[in-house]
């Protein structure tokens, strides 16, 4: 069995998707559609811009989705289909890419939703007040307890359960720093403050969740062609109303990626295709499901290699 997985923020690089767009008319059309939906040349920023501007949340989110969808459309043009997967999943914003690939959301709606999501998440907390940190070498339960202990009267919570030895915490800057120090005392190999502009997947994102609830209420969602493993539940969902609710919950809820991979592994999935920029998910998957086979689909050469 196979799952198609879609990357989240942090995978962005200048030039991503350009080779695909040059080699595949179907991929090029994705970037044109996204540019039209946003009313600007996001493709020019992706291919010719500077990494600081691309990394701004409101740019990175639709840009990474566009790159994933370009890879997906290029795959389809070569005879592959979304139904060649038994499940889809995406890390944070990648969940939108997964839903778009599976036909639950239109490409234009996905681009506009992610631009809004990125902007709303950025505006939810004044710059400098929030922070995130990656805790390496401790399990989720331990980090979750540390985060609660460090919070005090502020917010600090486990935001991303990425793999058995990597958990990301998020919240008020001082509380996250306290938790990072506590984690080191309790044996964490490393506690790294992350270069992010807001405390994603924490209760501080509630204003952004309200914005997304309103936006998603006005967007048509179809049942996906294959089940989505939802970030906040780590189990399959296909019903459009449930998908809508979970996309709102996802803004403030934890990304349960380790549990999602454990579910997929338990369901018999052995092969994972990471569709879009970077290879971060493949690393997390292999640390969670040791026998997993991963493939990265980001360039024409990657697609050509499938045929061999």
C-alpha positions as CSV (number, residue, x, y, z in Angstrom):
1,X,0.0,0.0,0.0
2,X,1.1,3.6,-0.7
3,X,0.5,7.0,0.7
4,X,1.2,10.4,-1.0
5,X,2.5,12.9,1.6
6,X,2.9,16.7,1.2
7,X,5.5,18.9,2.9
8,X,4.9,21.9,5.2
9,X,6.7,25.1,5.9
10,X,10.5,25.1,6.0
11,X,10.9,23.1,2.8
12,X,10.8,26.2,0.6
13,X,13.8,27.1,-1.6
14,X,14.3,29.6,-4.4
15,X,13.8,27.8,-7.8
16,X,11.6,25.0,-6.5
17,X,9.3,23.7,-9.2
18,X,11.0,25.6,-12.0
19,X,12.4,22.4,-13.7
20,X,8.9,20.8,-13.5
21,X,7.3,23.9,-15.1
22,X,9.9,23.9,-17.9
23,X,9.4,20.2,-18.6
24,X,5.7,19.7,-18.1
25,X,2.9,22.0,-19.5
26,X,0.6,20.6,-16.8
27,X,3.0,21.7,-14.1
28,X,3.5,25.1,-15.7
29,X,-0.3,25.6,-15.7
30,X,-0.5,25.1,-11.9
31,X,1.8,28.1,-11.4
32,X,-0.3,30.2,-13.8
33,X,-3.5,29.2,-12.0
34,X,-2.0,30.1,-8.6
35,X,-0.7,33.4,-10.0
36,X,-4.2,34.2,-11.4
37,X,-6.0,33.2,-8.1
38,X,-3.7,35.5,-6.0
39,X,-3.6,38.3,-8.6
40,X,0.2,38.4,-8.5
41,X,3.2,36.6,-9.9
42,X,4.0,34.3,-7.0
43,X,5.8,32.1,-9.5
44,X,8.3,35.0,-10.1
45,X,9.0,35.2,-6.3
46,X,9.4,31.4,-6.1
47,X,11.9,31.2,-9.0
48,X,13.7,34.6,-9.0
49,X,13.0,36.2,-5.6
50,X,14.9,36.2,-2.3
51,X,14.5,33.5,0.3
52,X,13.6,36.0,3.1
53,X,10.5,37.2,1.1
54,X,9.6,33.6,0.0
55,X,9.9,32.5,3.7
56,X,7.2,35.0,4.9
57,X,4.4,32.8,6.0
58,X,1.8,34.3,3.6
59,X,4.1,33.5,0.7
60,X,5.6,30.2,1.7
61,X,2.3,28.5,2.3
62,X,0.8,29.0,-1.2
63,X,4.2,28.6,-2.8
64,X,4.8,25.2,-1.3
65,X,1.3,24.1,-2.2
66,X,1.9,25.3,-5.8
67,X,5.1,23.3,-6.0
68,X,3.5,20.1,-4.7
69,X,0.5,20.5,-7.1
70,X,2.9,21.1,-10.0
71,X,4.6,17.8,-9.1
72,X,1.2,16.1,-8.8
73,X,0.0,17.4,-12.2
74,X,3.3,16.4,-13.8
75,X,2.8,12.9,-12.4
76,X,-0.7,12.7,-13.7
77,X,0.4,13.8,-17.1
78,X,2.7,10.7,-17.1
79,X,-0.1,8.4,-16.4
80,X,-0.1,8.3,-12.6
81,X,-3.2,9.2,-10.6
82,X,-4.1,10.2,-7.1
83,X,-5.9,6.8,-6.8
84,X,-2.4,5.2,-7.1
85,X,-2.3,6.1,-3.4
86,X,-4.4,4.5,-0.7
87,X,-4.2,7.6,1.5
88,X,-3.0,11.2,1.4
89,X,-1.6,13.2,4.3
90,X,0.2,16.6,4.6
91,X,2.2,18.3,7.3
92,X,0.4,21.4,8.5
93,X,-0.1,23.5,5.3
94,X,0.6,20.3,3.4
95,X,-2.8,19.1,4.5
96,X,-4.3,21.7,2.1
97,X,-2.0,20.4,-0.7
98,X,-3.1,16.8,0.1
99,X,-6.8,17.9,-0.1
100,X,-6.2,19.7,-3.4
101,X,-4.4,16.8,-4.9
102,X,-7.3,14.5,-3.9
103,X,-9.9,16.8,-5.5
104,X,-11.5,18.0,-2.2
105,X,-10.5,21.6,-2.9
106,X,-10.0,23.5,-6.1
107,X,-6.5,24.8,-6.9
108,X,-7.6,28.4,-6.9
109,X,-9.5,28.1,-3.6
110,X,-6.5,26.3,-2.0
111,X,-4.1,29.1,-3.1
112,X,-6.4,31.8,-1.7
113,X,-7.1,29.9,1.6
114,X,-3.3,29.5,2.2
115,X,-2.6,33.1,1.4
116,X,-5.3,34.0,4.0
117,X,-4.1,31.4,6.5
118,X,-0.5,32.6,6.2
119,X,-1.5,36.2,6.7
120,X,-3.8,35.4,9.6
121,X,-1.3,33.3,11.4
122,X,1.3,36.0,11.0
123,X,-1.0,38.7,12.3
124,X,-2.4,36.6,15.3
125,X,0.6,37.4,17.5
126,X,2.8,40.5,17.4
127,X,6.3,39.7,16.1
128,X,8.7,38.8,19.0
129,X,6.0,37.7,21.4
130,X,5.8,34.1,20.3
131,X,8.4,31.4,19.5
132,X,8.8,27.7,18.6
133,X,11.6,25.3,19.5
134,X,12.5,21.7,18.4
135,X,13.2,19.3,21.2
136,X,15.3,16.4,20.0
137,X,15.8,13.1,21.9
138,X,12.7,13.1,24.1
139,X,9.4,11.4,23.4
140,X,6.1,13.3,23.0
141,X,4.7,12.5,26.5
142,X,7.8,13.9,28.2
143,X,7.9,17.0,26.1
144,X,4.2,17.6,26.5
145,X,4.6,17.4,30.3
146,X,7.6,19.8,30.2
147,X,5.6,22.3,28.1
148,X,2.7,22.3,30.6
149,X,5.2,22.8,33.5
150,X,7.0,25.6,31.7
151,X,3.8,27.5,30.6
152,X,2.9,29.0,34.0
153,X,0.3,31.6,33.2
154,X,1.5,31.8,29.6
155,X,1.0,29.5,26.6
156,X,3.4,26.7,25.9
157,X,2.3,23.5,24.2
158,X,3.6,20.6,22.1
159,X,2.8,21.7,18.6
160,X,4.3,19.1,16.2
161,X,4.8,15.5,17.2
162,X,7.1,14.8,14.2
163,X,8.8,11.5,15.0
164,X,9.8,9.4,18.1
165,X,12.6,11.8,19.0
166,X,11.5,15.2,17.6
167,X,8.8,17.3,19.1
168,X,8.2,21.0,18.4
169,X,6.9,23.3,21.1
170,X,5.1,26.6,20.6
171,X,3.8,29.5,22.6
172,X,4.9,32.7,24.3
173,X,8.6,33.3,23.8
174,X,9.6,33.3,27.5
175,X,7.6,30.1,28.2
176,X,9.2,28.3,25.2
177,X,12.6,29.3,26.4
178,X,11.8,28.0,29.9
179,X,10.6,24.7,28.3
180,X,13.8,24.4,26.2
181,X,16.0,24.8,29.3
182,X,13.9,22.2,31.2
183,X,14.1,19.8,28.3
184,X,17.9,20.0,28.3
185,X,17.9,19.3,32.1
186,X,15.7,16.3,31.5
187,X,18.1,14.8,28.9
188,X,17.1,16.3,25.5
189,X,20.0,15.9,23.0
190,X,19.2,19.4,21.7
191,X,16.6,22.2,22.2
192,X,16.7,24.5,19.1
193,X,14.9,27.7,18.9
194,X,13.4,27.8,15.4
195,X,13.6,30.7,12.9
196,X,9.8,31.2,12.6
197,X,7.8,34.4,12.7
198,X,4.9,33.2,14.9
199,X,4.0,30.4,17.4
200,X,2.1,28.1,15.0
201,X,-0.2,25.3,16.2
202,X,-0.7,26.9,19.7
203,X,-3.6,28.5,21.4
204,X,-2.2,31.8,20.5
205,X,-3.3,31.2,16.9
206,X,-7.0,31.4,17.9
207,X,-7.6,34.7,16.0
208,X,-6.3,32.9,12.9
209,X,-8.6,30.0,13.5
210,X,-11.6,32.3,13.6
211,X,-10.5,33.8,10.3
212,X,-10.1,30.4,8.7
213,X,-13.5,29.2,10.1
214,X,-15.2,32.1,8.3
215,X,-13.2,31.6,5.0
216,X,-13.7,27.8,5.0
217,X,-17.5,28.2,5.5
218,X,-17.6,29.9,2.1
219,X,-15.6,27.4,0.1
220,X,-16.9,24.2,-1.5
221,X,-15.3,21.0,-0.2
222,X,-15.8,17.7,-2.0
223,X,-15.1,14.2,-0.6
224,X,-11.5,13.4,-1.4
225,X,-10.8,10.7,-4.0
226,X,-8.7,8.9,-1.3
227,X,-9.0,9.3,2.5
228,X,-7.0,12.1,4.2
229,X,-5.2,11.3,7.4
230,X,-6.0,14.4,9.3
231,X,-3.3,16.2,11.3
232,X,-5.3,16.7,14.5
233,X,-6.8,13.3,14.6
234,X,-4.2,11.0,13.0
235,X,-7.0,9.0,11.4
236,X,-8.8,9.0,8.1
237,X,-11.5,11.5,7.2
238,X,-13.5,11.8,3.9
239,X,-16.6,13.7,4.9
240,X,-16.5,17.3,3.8
241,X,-18.1,18.7,6.9
242,X,-15.5,17.0,9.1
243,X,-12.7,18.1,6.9
244,X,-13.9,21.7,7.2
245,X,-14.0,21.5,11.0
246,X,-10.6,19.8,11.3
247,X,-8.9,22.4,9.1
248,X,-10.1,25.0,11.6
249,X,-8.9,22.9,14.6
250,X,-5.6,22.4,12.9
251,X,-4.6,26.1,13.3
252,X,-4.4,25.8,17.1
253,X,-4.1,22.0,17.4
254,X,-1.0,19.8,17.3
255,X,0.2,18.2,14.1
256,X,0.2,14.5,15.1
257,X,2.6,13.4,12.4
258,X,4.2,10.5,14.2
259,X,0.8,9.0,15.1
260,X,-0.4,9.6,11.5
261,X,2.6,7.5,10.2
262,X,2.0,4.9,12.9
263,X,-1.7,4.7,11.7
264,X,-0.6,4.3,8.1
265,X,2.0,1.7,8.9
266,X,-0.6,-0.2,10.9
267,X,-3.0,0.0,7.9
268,X,-0.4,-1.7,5.7
269,X,1.2,1.3,4.0
270,X,4.9,0.5,3.2
271,X,5.6,3.1,0.5
272,X,5.5,6.9,0.8
273,X,5.8,9.4,-2.0
274,X,6.8,12.9,-0.8
275,X,5.3,15.2,-3.4
276,X,6.9,18.6,-3.6
277,X,9.9,20.5,-2.1
278,X,12.4,19.0,0.3
279,X,12.9,15.6,2.0
280,X,12.0,16.4,5.6
281,X,8.9,14.2,5.7
282,X,10.8,11.2,4.4
283,X,13.3,11.5,7.3
284,X,10.5,11.7,9.8
285,X,8.7,8.8,8.2
286,X,11.8,6.5,8.3
287,X,12.4,7.4,12.0
288,X,8.8,6.4,12.8
289,X,8.3,3.4,10.4
290,X,11.7,1.8,10.1
291,X,10.7,-0.5,7.2
292,X,9.1,2.3,5.1
293,X,10.3,3.0,1.6
294,X,10.2,6.6,0.6
295,X,10.4,8.4,-2.7
296,X,10.7,12.1,-3.4
297,X,8.8,13.6,-6.3
298,X,10.2,17.1,-7.0
299,X,11.8,17.1,-10.4
300,X,11.3,15.6,-13.9
301,X,14.2,13.2,-13.1
302,X,12.3,11.9,-10.1
303,X,9.2,11.2,-12.3
304,X,11.4,9.6,-14.9
305,X,13.0,7.3,-12.3
306,X,9.5,6.0,-11.4
307,X,9.3,4.4,-14.8
308,X,12.6,2.7,-14.4
